Amino acid sequence: MTVKQMTNPTSSTSSRPRTGEPEELVPSRYALKVGEIEVLVVSDGVLPLPATMLAHNVASSVRTAWLDDMFLPSDAFDWALNAVVVRSGGKTILIDAGLGSDPNLHLPRAGQLIRRLEAVGIDLSSVTDVVLTHMHMDHIGGLLADGVKERLRPDLQIHVAAAEVSFWEAPDFSRTAMPQGFPDALRATAKRFAKEYHNQLRLFDDEHQVAPGVVVSRTGGHTPGHSVVRLASGDERLMFAGDAVFSVGFDHPDWHNGFEHDPEEATRIRVRLLRELAETGTLLVATHVPFPSIGRVAVDGEAFRFVPIFWDY
C-alpha cells in the first residue's frame, strides 16, 4: 500500500474496487492526515437494533421524543460500524475489525470491512498490528471471517487490554439489556477469537504505544477492558473512542446503552472523554457515530454537541 493510495481516496488506484464489482453509491471510506499520521476511516456497514438499545434507563416516551427530533423511526435504529486504518512509523495498524459474518443473527448490511479494505487496495498481509477497543463481536468478527487469518502475516500483533481478555473468560451480562441471541453470540465469538489468535495477542494493563503517536489507553466502563486510541502528531490530535461514545450520548450522556457492562462507569467515562475532547479540540471518531464519524465536540449546557467536519474533497 503506497502513501498515495492511503491519503487520496479519489485516486484511480484507491477508489476503484479490485474485485470487479461496481462502485458503491454510498461512500464507505474517508482519508485524512493527523500531522504525519495517515488515517483511513472505513465503514463496516450498519447494525440494525431495537431502539430500546439507545437507553434502558429512561421511559420509552423519552427515547421516542429524541428519535422524533432526529427524524428517525421510533422502533429501530441503525448503528453505524466504523473501523480505522492508521499508518505511522512504518506500521499499518487496523483499529477494530468489524462484525464479520454471523448467519444466526441475519445482519446482511454489516460485515463489509474486509471487502472494503480490498476495494481501497489495502492487502491484509500489509497490516502489521491490530488494536482492539474491546472484544464485542462487531469489533473482532472480521478477523474470524472465512479465509482472513490465512491472509494475515504470521507476525501480526493484536493489542488488547489484559482486563478485556480476562473478562471474556467468564463474562457477566447481568447489567446489560441486549436483544435475544446477542449474549450467546458475543460469548461464542469472543471465545473463538481468543482461541484462534491466542499466540498473537499482546496484552497491556493501562496504556501502550503501538507506533509513534499511536497510544491505546484502557478506560473500562463499556466492558472492563474497553480502550480508546489517541493519535498525536505535531499539533494535531484524533481520538478513536470505540464504544465509549454513541450518537445519543452527546445529547444524553447519562443514557445507558444496552451493551454496557457497567452503565454508571460507562457514563462517567463518556462525560470525561467528551469534556476532554471539547477542551482540547481533538478530532473524534467513534464506532457507532454515523460514517465518517469525524468531528469535534462542543459543550452545550449540561450536555454536548457533535460538530461534524466539512468533507475535504
KAQUI-V176901 format. One record per pair of residues at least 24 apart in sequence whose C-alpha atoms are under 6 Angstrom apart, sorted by the first residue. I is the first residue (numbers start at 0). J is the second residue. Records with the same first field share a line. If there is no record, write none. Layout:
I->J, J
This chain:
0->121
6->30
13->119, 120
14->119
16->118
17->118
33->235
34->232, 233, 235
36->86, 87
37->85, 86
38->84, 85
39->83, 84
40->82, 83
41->81, 82, 83
42->80, 81
43->80, 81, 97, 109, 110, 111, 112
44->80, 108, 109, 111
45->77, 78, 79, 80, 108, 109
46->77, 78, 109
47->76, 77
48->75, 76
49->75
50->74, 75, 76
52->256, 257
53->256
54->254, 255, 256
55->255
78->287
79->287, 288, 289
80->286, 287
81->286
88->211
90->127
91->126, 127
92->126, 128, 129
93->129
94->129, 130
95->131, 138
96->138, 139, 141
97->137, 138, 139, 140, 141
98->136, 137, 138, 140, 141
99->140, 141, 144
123->151
124->150, 151, 152
127->155
128->155, 156, 157
129->157
130->157, 158
131->159
132->225, 226, 241
133->225
136->185, 188
156->199
157->199, 200, 201
158->201, 202
159->202
160->202, 203, 204, 224
161->202, 203, 204
162->223, 224
163->223, 224
174->260
175->257, 258, 259, 260
176->257
177->257
220->261, 264, 265
221->259, 260, 265
222->260
236->281
237->281, 282, 283
238->283
239->284, 285
240->285
241->285, 286
243->269
245->287, 288
246->288
249->303, 304
250->302, 303
